[in-house]
Amino acid sequence: MQVGDLLLAMRRRWYLVLAVVLVAVAATLGTVWLVGPTYEAKGAMLLIPPGATVQQRLGTGASTGNPYLALSGLTQARDVVIRSVGAQATRLEICERSGDAAYEAMRKDLCLGRPTISYEVTPDFDSSAPVVLVTVEADTAMDAVTALTVVMDQVPVALTDLQSSLNLRPKTSITSISVMADRVPQVVRKDQVRAGVVAGGGVLAVGILLIGLIDGTFSTMWERRRSHRERPVPDWGLNSEADNGWTLPAISDADSVEHSAQGWILPANSPLPSGQEGETTAGGGSTDGAPLNGRRLVQRR
């Protein structure tokens, strides 16, 4: 079906187009309501260099330098921590641990075959500092905040595990501090919008195609009926005016003129038109099987 034909069909069946639009809007709203929004929470952990790398005040153990000035050497350590926290082993450890009601609800959604909670541990690409950025997405605000806290707590645990086998002194170990953590997650509706557009667009496309199919079917049926009613009838001069000034009845007048397989049958006492030949019939058959008595009009060759 051409685009022009489809547009004409939509114009003729405008009431069906209106119904399809209403169904598409309902499908969009229903899908948006069923999918629901997601909640995103972010947090950041900063790695702090060991105290031994900062100048110490003699006899007091207090630092005379600023540790933030020595952050440039912790990039490689940050990458190792990110790999450790984002590993599957850390995820399994979170799933095997028990906690309060909020933790148990979060753990149930995180450890499903198709979990509704996801988290990502990455560097902070907007900063050159050794920052570990944690991003959590969940179906509820409570799960997002709880999962963010649990994953961020894994950063100092990973640092301790990585450095414990090195027999380092406490002052030579890398530590971490929390820079920021969302307490109110951000509402994200991109999944809702995507699902709603797909549902509404699909219903609209299928509906328009069905309208074109229905219009084409009814148009074909109408043309067949019209061609059947307007079937052409041979013109043998029955409706033309004769030389003697009289006119034969119209061929559609079934009482005056009848058509059979042998030709046009006129009443027995009716005159023939000028230039036509006829012969008398008796008991001839008509198209409906009834006997005919009259004169048969024969076409001149």
Secondary structure in CASP SS format (residue, H / E / C, confidence):
PFRMAT SS
TARGET T0000
AUTHOR 0000-0000-0000
METHOD secondary structure of the structure
MODEL  1
M C 1.00
Q C 1.00
V H 1.00
G H 1.00
D H 1.00
L H 1.00
L H 1.00
L H 1.00
A H 1.00
M H 1.00
R H 1.00
R H 1.00
R C 1.00
W H 1.00
Y H 1.00
L H 1.00
V H 1.00
L H 1.00
A H 1.00
V H 1.00
V H 1.00
L H 1.00
V H 1.00
A H 1.00
V H 1.00
A H 1.00
A H 1.00
T H 1.00
L H 1.00
G H 1.00
T H 1.00
V H 1.00
W H 1.00
L H 1.00
V H 1.00
G C 1.00
P C 1.00
T E 1.00
Y E 1.00
E E 1.00
A E 1.00
K E 1.00
G E 1.00
A E 1.00
M E 1.00
L E 1.00
L E 1.00
I E 1.00
P C 1.00
P C 1.00
G H 1.00
A H 1.00
T H 1.00
V C 1.00
Q C 1.00
Q E 1.00
R C 1.00
L C 1.00
G C 1.00
T C 1.00
G C 1.00
A C 1.00
S E 1.00
T C 1.00
G C 1.00
N C 1.00
P H 1.00
Y H 1.00
L H 1.00
A H 1.00
L H 1.00
S H 1.00
G H 1.00
L H 1.00
T H 1.00
Q H 1.00
A H 1.00
R H 1.00
D H 1.00
V H 1.00
V H 1.00
I H 1.00
R H 1.00
S H 1.00
V H 1.00
G C 1.00
A C 1.00
Q H 1.00
A H 1.00
T H 1.00
R H 1.00
L H 1.00
E H 1.00
I H 1.00
C H 1.00
E H 1.00
R C 1.00
S C 1.00
G C 1.00
D C 1.00
A H 1.00
A H 1.00
Y H 1.00
E H 1.00
A H 1.00
M H 1.00
R H 1.00
K H 1.00
D H 1.00
L H 1.00
C C 1.00
L C 1.00
G C 1.00
R C 1.00
P C 1.00
T C 1.00
I C 1.00
S E 1.00
Y E 1.00
E E 1.00
V E 1.00
T E 1.00
P E 1.00
D C 1.00
F C 1.00
D C 1.00
S C 1.00
S C 1.00
A C 1.00
P C 1.00
V E 1.00
V E 1.00
L E 1.00
V E 1.00
T E 1.00
V E 1.00
E E 1.00
A E 1.00
D C 1.00
T C 1.00
A H 1.00
M H 1.00
D H 1.00
A H 1.00
V H 1.00
T H 1.00
A H 1.00
L H 1.00
T H 1.00
V H 1.00
V H 1.00
M H 1.00
D H 1.00
Q H 1.00
V H 1.00
P H 1.00
V H 1.00
A H 1.00
L H 1.00
T H 1.00
D H 1.00
L H 1.00
Q H 1.00
S H 1.00
S C 1.00
L C 1.00
N C 1.00
L C 1.00
R C 1.00
P H 1.00
K H 1.00
T H 1.00
S C 1.00
I C 1.00
T E 1.00
S E 1.00
I E 1.00
S E 1.00
V E 1.00
M E 1.00
A E 1.00
D C 1.00
R C 1.00
V C 1.00
P C 1.00
Q E 1.00
V E 1.00
V E 1.00
R C 1.00
K H 1.00
D H 1.00
Q H 1.00
V H 1.00
R H 1.00
A H 1.00
G H 1.00
V H 1.00
V H 1.00
A H 1.00
G H 1.00
G H 1.00
G H 1.00
V H 1.00
L H 1.00
A H 1.00
V H 1.00
G H 1.00
I H 1.00
L H 1.00
L H 1.00
I H 1.00
G H 1.00
L H 1.00
I H 1.00
D H 1.00
G H 1.00
T H 1.00
F H 1.00
S H 1.00
T H 1.00
M H 1.00
W H 1.00
E H 1.00
R H 1.00
R H 1.00
R H 1.00
S H 1.00
H H 1.00
R H 1.00
E C 1.00
R C 1.00
P C 1.00
V C 1.00
P C 1.00
D C 1.00
W C 1.00
G C 1.00
L C 1.00
N C 1.00
S C 1.00
E E 1.00
A C 1.00
D C 1.00
N C 1.00
G C 1.00
W C 1.00
T E 1.00
L C 1.00
P C 1.00
A C 1.00
I C 1.00
S C 1.00
D C 1.00
A C 1.00
D C 1.00
S C 1.00
V C 1.00
E E 1.00
H E 1.00
S E 1.00
A C 1.00
Q C 1.00
G E 1.00
W E 1.00
I E 1.00
L E 1.00
P E 1.00
A C 1.00
N C 1.00
S C 1.00
P C 1.00
L C 1.00
P C 1.00
S C 1.00
G C 1.00
Q C 1.00
E E 1.00
G E 1.00
E E 1.00
T E 1.00
T E 1.00
A E 1.00
G E 1.00
G E 1.00
G E 1.00
S C 1.00
T C 1.00
D C 1.00
G C 1.00
A C 1.00
P E 1.00
L E 1.00
N E 1.00
G E 1.00
R E 1.00
R E 1.00
L E 1.00
V E 1.00
Q C 1.00
R C 1.00
R C 1.00
END
